Amino acid sequence: MMRSLFTRSDIGGKHFWGVFLVLICVLAALELALADRKYGLFTGGFGQSQAIDTFGERAIFLIGYISSMAMLVIGTWWIIVRLFRSQRSWPPLFFLATIVGGTYILLLALTFQLHQYFSDTISFTLMANLGGGSLADALLFASNEIFLGIAALVVGLLAYIHIFRLLSRKFPVRAYHIAWSAHGRTFIGLFLSTLLLATAVPAAPADVRNGLNRTLAWGLFARAANRLTDFDNDGYGWISGMPDRHPFNGARYPLALDIPGNGIDEDGFGGDLQLAATTPQPPITLISGKRPHLVLIVMESARYDVIGKRINGKPVAPNLEAIAKSGSLVSPAFSHVGFTTASLKSLFGGALQPARGSPSLFRELKSSGYEIAVFSGQPEDFGDISTTVGMRDNANIFIDGDRLKHLRAFSNSAQGSILIDEKHLLKAFADEYQQPTKWDQPQFLYFNFQSPHFPYFHEGMPLTLIDKPLPRSEIGADKRDQLQQTYWNAVHYSDRQLGALVSRLKRDGVWDNSVVVITGDHGEDLFEEGFLGHGHNINIRQNATFFVTNRLGVAADGPIGMSDYRAIILSLLRNEKPDIPAKPVLMTVGDLNRPTQIGIAEGASNITSLRLDTGEACMVEKGQCANANGLAGDFKHRVDRLVRIWGSARWQDRAKQAPD
């Protein structure tokens, strides 16, 4: 019976619509179920203000979604038919079902798995940022998982080819001359009708736009349609996730640089830009007279709430707490971007995005007569950190993850994956500073402790707070509690190494003559709201860390940003009380000029965020979100202030790059 079915000459044409309907139903049911589970697309959920929950919204959504799915299937069918020059034998249907069905399901699985860890702001640009500016490094960081995926894909592909060859031997392929068929006309008709529908989507409810942009078939269609409707060639068309409201004006488009005071809202956010006061990058500042040592310790991914944190009744960071109690603590202190490379550049350079060769702690302390030593558990050339702030060029001693990679905790040697245990850094420090006379000249020591980095445990790390760590292969939202305890154990380990360093400084008699600063480079989400990691969503857990120093008198009326650190440290080295003005701290997901999300922290814990791709604004501390176009009262004032601060920072960055 099976043989007779396959050898009927009209099998392809006769059964196309049956396969078509099955593919549409199966793929749609799978994708929409996953989308609702991940985003609360139809049912809503925490922080979800854009659920498709009315009859009208669901009708518009389904029309657009089914049209794009139908166009994808029919378009693929026509291409396959043209390649085989037949729609009557079995291979076209075989390839249609396996290519469309298999590829679509694979993409859904990959997307869903990626979003299990990261928020929906994830993009190739953002992944590159997390990889220090290199997408290759970002992929290498996840090489364990990617290797398994590639291995499974290769095995599956070989099996697929084998099955096709077996079928080809048993059931011959018949070729016919193919003229332009009804399927081609159907595809053109579907494309034009869907394009017409898509031009109306920007005017549809934001919930519908948001929902369609989260689906694969609509996303593929939207990319093609967006290019076709980009009449002014500014990169944005009618069908973009950020639609161009002025399709024939190349000066007005989403993320355009808004010219202040000209009466035109170029970027479509917050009206015509009125510039806000910005803090310029401090010029080169030399330290003269009595020059204390500077010891700066950065603890990777250390969250703001480490101070006072207890696990099983034990303090996570007793040494850090002791220094904060006898000295000063400012918390929260915010990373502007939420990932390592940009955070360290801001910290050392005193600007949101320091340019290469601009003033930095390394350059000005070297010019002030300091000897500089770097002991870092990561490669400091990663993401262009060293070059931007002049680290390697000005260091007398430069020992980082690249130099010590033979001691790395994991086998992966990609720059973004090298992690050196703190004990190796402290040994290198002890070897270099054996002679007491080393301290006769002012020293700037920079330590970077990497143990709290994902996956939060490596061989040789003692389990002082927990009994068993969570293996990397088992990390998932369903094991959130065990993951969090594994993370806090790693922070505790770094704190123990901090204690060992402090003891050494006191033993050598240099503690009292040293300005000691301890901070994180950013925070870390630990599946509190379903996401893991940092730099992909603006909130206090991902962006906020702490500023601790052994010197008294450092206080702020509100949050501080990492671009404030340099001025604070220079004041402490001059034995002056730092002047920390109260001002909002700007944060972005991605580059300052092309972010997917922007936010500000102000007051005690208020965070306002705006998704530029969906228009969703949030008062994060309240868990309250709404579309930015329909706001009123304090919510609107907060979002308008955010847009104004972001636009002003962009102008400051432009002036820095092109002063004229």
C-alpha positions, -999 to 999 in steps of 0.1 A, spaced: 0 0 0 28 24 9 46 16 -24 15 23 -44 10 56 -26 45 68 -33 45 58 -70 12 75 -80 22 102 -105 1 129 -89 11 123 -53 28 157 -48 0 178 -63 -28 157 -49 -17 158 -13 -1 192 -11 -30 209 6 -32 181 32 4 185 41 0 223 40 -28 222 66 -10 197 88 22 218 88 3 251 96 -17 235 124 12 216 141 38 245 138 13 271 149 1 251 179 37 245 190 49 280 185 20 297 201 21 274 231 58 281 236 52 319 231 25 319 257 46 300 281 76 322 276 60 356 272 24 352 285 14 361 250 -23 354 255 -26 349 292 -3 377 305 20 374 335 44 392 357 54 425 341 35 416 309 14 446 298 10 435 262 -10 403 263 -33 396 233 -64 391 255 -94 406 236 -114 391 207 -104 419 183 -66 417 191 -67 379 187 -85 382 154 -59 406 140 -31 386 154 -43 353 139 -49 368 104 -14 382 103 2 351 118 -16 326 96 -9 347 65 28 348 72 29 310 80 9 302 48 32 324 27 63 307 42 50 272 34 37 280 -1 69 299 -10 91 270 1 68 246 -18 72 266 -50 110 268 -47 112 230 -42 89 223 -71 110 245 -94 142 227 -83 127 192 -89 107 204 -119 79 183 -106 51 186 -81 37 151 -88 63 128 -73 71 123 -36 104 143 -31 88 178 -31 64 169 -4 91 150 15 114 181 15 85 205 22 75 186 54 111 180 66 127 213 57 98 236 68 87 215 97 122 204 109 139 237 105 110 257 121 109 234 151 147 235 154 146 273 154 118 274 179 137 251 202 169 271 199 150 304 205 131 290 234 162 276 250 181 308 246 152 328 261 151 303 290 183 321 302 181 355 286 153 380 282 137 388 249 160 417 244 187 393 233 202 399 198 234 392 179 247 426 188 240 420 225 256 386 223 287 402 208 287 427 237 286 399 262 315 384 243 336 415 247 326 429 213 332 396 195 303 374 185 328 346 180 340 349 216 304 349 228 297 317 209 329 301 221 319 309 257 288 287 251 308 261 231 300 232 254 263 235 246 268 245 210 292 216 204 265 192 216 239 209 194 262 207 163 269 171 170 232 163 172 226 183 140 253 164 121 240 130 132 205 141 123 216 154 89 234 121 81 203 101 90 182 125 69 204 119 38 204 82 44 166 81 46 163 101 14 187 78 -5 167 47 7 135 62 -5 150 73 -38 161 37 -45 127 23 -37 105 50 -52 117 66 -84 115 104 -89 95 115 -119 102 149 -135 78 170 -155 79 203 -172 66 229 -147 48 260 -159 38 289 -137 12 273 -114 -16 284 -91 9 280 -62 30 308 -76 0 330 -80 -12 321 -45 22 331 -31 23 365 -48 -13 371 -37 -5 361 -1 26 383 -1 7 414 -13 -22 409 10 1 402 40 21 433 30 -11 453 30 -20 439 64 15 446 77 13 483 67 -17 485 91 0 466 119 19 497 132 -16 513 137 -29 482 154 -29 478 191 6 476 206 -3 442 220 -8 428 184 25 444 171 44 430 201 29 395 196 35 392 159 71 404 163 77 375 187 69 349 161 93 334 136 72 334 104 61 370 108 97 379 117 110 365 84 83 382 64 88 415 83 125 416 75 118 413 38 88 436 38 107 462 59 134 464 33 109 468 5 91 496 23 123 515 34 117 542 8 141 567 23 168 542 28 173 550 65 172 514 76 136 514 88 104 506 68 68 503 76 70 467 88 100 471 112 98 461 148 104 498 152 83 512 123 93 543 105 65 568 110 81 591 84 89 567 55 98 595 30 119 616 54 154 601 58 161 624 88 133 610 109 133 574 120 136 553 152 170 559 170 177 590 149 198 615 168 172 640 179 184 676 173 176 696 204 153 727 201 144 725 164 108 717 171 111 683 154 110 649 172 135 630 149 135 597 168 98 596 178 104 594 216 95 621 241 90 650 217 116 675 206 147 669 227 155 695 254 191 689 266 196 679 302 228 687 322 255 661 317 287 654 336 318 657 314 346 631 316 371 645 341 404 657 325 437 641 333 443 647 370 477 643 386 483 633 422 510 652 440 524 655 475 517 626 498 504 599 475 487 569 491 486 535 475 455 525 455 442 490 457 412 484 435 394 450 436 366 441 411 345 411 420 329 397 388 291 397 388 289 406 425 254 419 432 244 450 453 226 428 479 258 409 489 261 432 519 240 416 546 233 384 526 231 352 546 230 316 534 222 290 559 228 316 586 263 324 574 274 357 560 283 356 523 308 384 524 321 389 560 353 406 549 335 430 526 310 438 553 338 445 578 355 470 554 322 487 547 315 490 584 348 506 592 350 526 560 322 536 536 296 519 515 276 533 486 249 509 474 234 505 449 261 515 424 250 509 388 268 495 357 256 516 328 255 487 304 255 456 326 284 436 311 320 434 319 339 452 292 319 484 291 317 485 329 355 484 333 360 510 307 335 533 325 351 526 358 386 534 348 377 562 323 350 581 341 326 582 311 297 563 297 318 552 267 354 563 270 372 567 237 406 551 231 434 573 245 411 594 267 419 601 303 419 571 327 432 561 361 460 541 345 473 571 325 470 597 351 484 576 380 514 565 358 520 602 351 517 609 388 546 586 396 527 555 406 539 520 398 511 499 384 504 462 388 476 442 372 465 409 386 434 398 367 416 365 365 404 374 330 422 385 298 422 423 300 426 426 262 391 411 261 367 435 245 395 461 240 395 470 277 433 473 280 437 494 249 409 518 257 421 527 292 458 522 287 462 493 311 489 472 295 508 502 282 511 518 316 515 487 338 549 478 353 535 443 362 508 428 339 495 394 349 461 385 335 441 355 324 459 353 291 493 351 307 480 326 332 458 306 308 478 274 316 461 277 351 426 283 338 397 267 356 380 254 325 395 238 293 380 264 269 407 289 259 385 315 242 391 349 257 356 351 271 359 318 288 392 321 306 388 322 344 418 321 367 412 312 404 420 341 428 445 320 447 468 321 416 465 359 415 474 362 451 504 340 447 516 361 418 511 392 439 531 377 468 559 367 444 561 403 430 559 421 463 583 401 484 606 430 490 593 456 515 611 483 496 585 478 468 561 499 488 585 529 490 570 542 457 532 547 455 515 516 440 483 512 420 472 475 423 443 463 403 428 429 411 400 412 391 384 383 409 365 360 385 350 332 406 314 345 407 313 343 369 289 318 353 287 288 358 296 299 394 317 269 403 350 254 392 371 225 404 390 234 435 365 259 449 357 250 485 320 245 494 319 266 525 282 277 523 266 247 506 270 209 504 268 205 466 271 229 437 248 228 407 267 215 376 266 236 345 248 210 325 219 211 350 215 249 352 178 258 346 150 278 361 136 246 377 167 245 399 168 282 408 173 277 445 203 254 440 217 278 414 214 308 437 232 290 465 260 279 441 264 316 430 265 329 466 291 302 475 313 316 447 309 351 460 318 339 494 350 323 480 360 356 464 354 373 497 377 348 515 404 357 490 397 394 496 403 387 533 436 371 525 447 401 505 437 425 533 457 404 558 487 407 535 484 445 532 481 448 569 510 425 575 532 446 552 521 477 570 505 494 540 468 491 548 465 525 566 484 542 537 462 527 510 430 537 495 412 504 491 381 502 468 361 470 462 332 468 437 315 445 413 314 451 376 277 445 373 250 424 389 234 390 380 199 377 375 195 343 390 161 332 376 142 355 400 119 365 371 128 336 348 161 350 334 198 342 340 228 364 336 234 401 330 233 429 304 201 419 287 174 435 308 175 467 330 167 460 366 185 463 400 197 427 400 215 428 366 228 464 368 234 471 405 265 464 425 283 482 454 311 506 461 330 499 493 362 517 505 383 516 536 381 554 538 355 573 557 332 600 544 321 586 510 284 591 508 258 598 481 222 610 482 212 586 456 226 558 433 259 563 416 271 550 382 304 535 373 314 566 354 315 583 388 341 560 402 372 577 387 364 611 402 356 595 436 389 576 436 409 607 426 394 627 454 403 600 479 439 599 466 440 637 472 426 632 507 395 651 498 359 643 505 343 632 472 316 655 458 290 631 444 261 651 429 227 635 431 216 627 395 199 599 376 221 571 364 216 562 327 216 525 317 213 509 283 209 474 268 234 476 240 253 505 226 244 540 237 233 550 202 215 518 191 201 502 223 171 479 225 163 492 260 172 523 280 167 531 317 175 554 346 180 548 383 172 576 406 162 582 443 165 553 467 155 524 443 134 539 415 142 525 380 124 536 348 129 516 316 118 519 280 119 492 254 126 511 222 116 481 199 82 476 215 75 509 232 69 492 265 78 515 295 81 502 330 84 515 365 106 486 374 105 488 412 67 486 410 65 459 384 42 482 364 45 484 326 25 501 299 29 514 263 48 547 263 23 564 240 -5 562 265 11 574 297 0 601 321 11 617 354 42 607 372 47 576 349 49 599 319 72 624 336 96 596 345 97 582 309 101 617 294 130 624 318 146 591 308 144 599 270 158 634 277 187 620 296 194 594 270 192 619 242 215 643 260 241 616 266 241 608 229 248 644 221 276 645 247 291 613 231 288 629 196 305 661 208 333 640 223 339 622 190 335 653 167 340 685 188 332 707 158 
